[in-house]
Amino acid sequence: SKKFVSQCIVVAIDAKKNANKWEIFTHGGRNNTGIDAIEFAKKMEDSGAGELLVTSMDRDGTQVRYDIDLMSKISSTVNIPIIASGGAGGAQHFAEVFEYTGVDAALAASIFHFGEVPIPQLKNELRTKGIPVR
């Protein structure tokens, strides 16, 4: 069994661009709550969240790249770890989100489900760019 040094509460935020701001959507990006995602991220940190999982619903499943603007805005607003999600299509997208934002981790699904990017290859590519991975 795995041993954990500490546990934390992770809050998931599904954000979608609506006019000039990102708002929280539910039901797979179909229902707009009208809640400002950036303000909500700060509120969750202030409420004791230990980490945020931020998914760009605009990019989710597209494999075009992470939403650098969204991840940058949230990472500059909070002081807790952020997991970026939505848009990964290859190793360059992981490198980009780490290089240009303050996120601490990046999540992907479809590229791994369909074997498009082998995890060992991704880790090696990131290491060659000086990005530490575990």
C-alpha positions as CSV (number, residue, x, y, z in Angstrom):
1,S,0.0,0.0,0.0
2,K,1.1,3.6,-0.6
3,K,2.0,5.8,2.3
4,F,1.0,9.5,2.2
5,V,3.0,12.1,4.0
6,S,-0.1,14.3,4.2
7,Q,-3.6,14.5,2.8
8,C,-5.5,17.5,1.5
9,I,-8.8,18.5,0.1
10,V,-8.8,19.0,-3.6
11,V,-11.5,21.2,-5.1
12,A,-12.4,20.7,-8.8
13,I,-13.2,23.8,-10.9
14,D,-14.7,23.3,-14.3
15,A,-14.3,26.7,-16.0
16,K,-15.5,28.0,-19.4
17,K,-14.9,31.4,-20.9
18,N,-18.0,33.5,-21.0
19,A,-17.6,37.0,-22.4
20,N,-14.5,38.5,-20.7
21,K,-14.3,36.1,-17.7
22,W,-14.2,32.4,-16.8
23,E,-17.3,31.0,-15.1
24,I,-17.9,27.7,-13.4
25,F,-20.0,25.3,-15.4
26,T,-21.5,22.0,-14.2
27,H,-22.9,18.9,-15.9
28,G,-19.9,18.5,-18.2
29,G,-19.8,22.1,-19.2
30,R,-23.5,22.4,-20.1
31,N,-24.9,24.5,-17.2
32,N,-23.5,27.9,-16.3
33,T,-23.5,28.7,-12.6
34,G,-22.6,32.4,-13.2
35,I,-19.9,32.0,-10.6
36,D,-16.6,33.7,-11.4
37,A,-14.0,30.9,-11.5
38,I,-11.0,33.1,-10.5
39,E,-12.9,34.5,-7.5
40,F,-14.1,31.0,-6.6
41,A,-10.6,29.6,-6.6
42,K,-9.5,32.3,-4.1
43,K,-12.6,31.6,-2.0
44,M,-11.8,27.9,-1.9
45,E,-8.2,28.6,-0.9
46,D,-9.4,30.9,1.9
47,S,-11.9,28.1,3.0
48,G,-9.1,25.6,3.5
49,A,-8.7,23.8,0.2
50,G,-5.3,22.3,-0.2
51,E,-5.2,22.0,-4.0
52,L,-7.3,22.9,-7.0
53,L,-8.0,20.8,-10.1
54,V,-8.8,23.3,-12.8
55,T,-10.3,22.1,-16.0
56,S,-10.8,24.3,-19.0
57,M,-14.1,23.1,-20.4
58,D,-13.3,25.0,-23.6
59,R,-10.3,22.8,-24.1
60,D,-11.4,19.5,-22.6
61,G,-11.0,16.7,-25.0
62,T,-9.7,19.0,-27.8
63,Q,-6.0,18.1,-27.6
64,V,-5.1,21.6,-28.8
65,R,-3.3,22.8,-25.7
66,Y,-4.0,23.8,-22.1
67,D,-5.7,27.1,-21.6
68,I,-2.6,29.1,-20.6
69,D,-4.5,32.3,-19.8
70,L,-6.9,30.5,-17.4
71,M,-4.1,28.6,-15.7
72,S,-2.0,31.7,-15.4
73,K,-4.8,33.8,-13.9
74,I,-5.7,31.2,-11.3
75,S,-2.1,30.4,-10.4
76,S,-1.3,34.1,-9.9
77,T,-4.4,34.4,-7.6
78,V,-3.9,31.5,-5.2
79,N,-0.9,30.1,-3.2
80,I,-2.0,26.4,-3.2
81,P,-1.0,23.7,-5.8
82,I,-2.9,23.7,-9.1
83,I,-3.5,20.7,-11.4
84,A,-4.1,21.9,-15.0
85,S,-6.6,19.9,-17.0
86,G,-8.2,20.1,-20.4
87,G,-6.5,20.3,-23.8
88,A,-3.3,18.1,-23.6
89,G,-2.4,16.7,-27.0
90,G,1.3,16.0,-26.6
91,A,4.5,16.5,-24.6
92,Q,4.8,20.1,-25.9
93,H,1.5,21.0,-24.2
94,F,2.7,19.7,-20.9
95,A,6.0,21.6,-21.2
96,E,4.2,24.8,-22.2
97,V,1.8,24.7,-19.2
98,F,4.7,24.2,-16.8
99,E,6.9,26.8,-18.5
100,Y,4.3,29.6,-18.9
101,T,2.0,29.2,-15.8
102,G,2.4,28.5,-12.1
103,V,0.7,25.2,-12.1
104,D,2.2,22.3,-10.1
105,A,0.8,19.4,-12.1
106,A,-0.9,18.6,-15.4
107,L,-3.6,16.0,-16.0
108,A,-4.5,14.3,-19.3
109,A,-6.8,11.4,-20.1
110,S,-7.5,10.7,-23.8
111,I,-3.9,10.8,-24.9
112,F,-3.1,8.1,-22.4
113,H,-6.4,6.1,-23.0
114,F,-5.6,5.8,-26.7
115,G,-1.9,5.3,-26.3
116,E,-1.0,8.4,-28.2
117,V,1.6,9.5,-25.7
118,P,3.4,6.8,-23.6
119,I,4.0,8.1,-20.1
120,P,7.7,7.1,-20.0
121,Q,8.3,9.1,-23.2
122,L,6.4,12.1,-21.9
123,K,8.5,12.1,-18.7
124,N,11.8,11.8,-20.6
125,E,10.8,14.7,-22.9
126,L,9.9,16.9,-19.9
127,R,13.2,16.0,-18.1
128,T,15.2,16.9,-21.2
129,K,13.6,20.4,-21.0
130,G,14.6,20.7,-17.4
131,I,11.1,20.1,-16.0
132,P,11.2,17.8,-12.9
133,V,8.7,15.0,-12.9
134,R,7.9,12.3,-10.5
